[in-house]
Amino acid sequence: MMRFALEQCRQKGCYKLVLSSNAKRARAHAFYESLGFERHGYSFRIDLDQVPG
Amino acid sequence: MNPTTYNFAYLDEQTKRMIRRAILKAIAIPGYQVPFASREMPMPYGWGTGGVQVTASILGPDDILKVIDQGSDDTTNAVSIRKFFAKTAGVRTTTRTGEATVIQTRHRIPEAPLHQGQVLVYQVPIPEPLRYLEPRETETRRMHALAEYGLMHVKLYEDIARHGHIATTYAYPVKVDGRYVTDPSPTPKFDNPKMNECAALQLFGAGREKRIYAIPPYTQVASLDFEDHPFEPYRHDAACALCGATASFLDEVITNDRGTRMFLCSDTDYCEAQRGARRAGGRLARTCERRRAVTDAAPVQIRKATAADIPGVLALYAQPELDDGDVLPVDQAVALFERFGRYPDYTLYVVEQDYDIVGTFALLVMDNLGHLGAPSGIVEDVVVAPARQGNGIGRP
């Protein structure tokens, strides 16, 4: 699945493939790292349904 | 059962002869409503007394009977009538469309094409297509005699004037053999095209209204329309949640108080056959795989998702790690999925193994002005079925 996604992106000339994963999901992180994904920077988020406009 | 005290298929022979004469006349004049002396039956009007009398008159000991109600073999009306004939005629009954010689139906035509030698018996509540436009029987008869159907066209035209299209979705009037305007009983207009050049004999019985009409095999049946507003067969923008069929007539089923709904094939036999074919296909693939002795696991295949896959994809999303196990209703999900198609490059993929959807992800290729215009790939909603996690489905 993920190799297929990588191949698709390569063919389309993408310079990177990104995804975000919850900090708690250690198994998912191990899986992505085993495929060559690296932890890169921080992903910032703000939950819009909890912050007053 | 003692044959001397009980009539085969309930009706007495004289009544059957009278009904058969009406049927023969109806076949000779396709689409014409033939009056007949409808009998009291051991069921109330509206439960298919017309259809039952026609079936009783044509049934022979070698026939195999199927009865459907709104496409289903399992509803009260269908089960009662099937049992009635199993008891009074001792005929074999079946739920398989292809196997039956006589099919009595309420409000549907089976999805599987009918073949020569089969008879489809419709239960008809109101046989007169002009009745709601002209209440007097003498007048409607005169209109039929003169083939004066302007009133029906005005009715369809008024639909267009009011709604912009012909809004009649069931009991959509047809012209049989270029002559009589006929009511296809309240079947959905989805079924109208199946009546045209149908290989089976179609008989219509209206018990309360005392009318029988017929469409012989291979007769032209045209749905009324206009040159600039041609007949459009009804289509659902959904797939059956059980078998994935997109080409069948679907029932909408509300599944909870929040209005969550799902779509299911109305033809239960067709739905079962589709599911059987998928299972058989899965078995075949597995057998081939074993013969090649490459690996124990069936191969996984990654392909673009279609609307038919949405129920399967939602089932994968329904694991607690993702959105606490909550998922969108199927129709909303399908509507959003169709929006994917309007993005330049946004695709939902599914991974199939053994004809089951075992994994899914969405891939967006986003254009950039930076990085010399090289796009970015973004993966979202990566899910593998819990039972198959750790089997390497996510890797290929």
Interface residues (C-beta under 8 A of the other chain):
Chain A: M1 M2 R3 F4 A5 L6 Q8 C9 K12 G13 C14 Y15 K16 L17 V18 L19 R25 F31 L35
Chain B: I302 E321 D345 Y349 V351 G359 F361 L363 V365 H371 A374 P375 S376 G377 I378 V379 E380 V382 V384 I393 G394 R395 P396
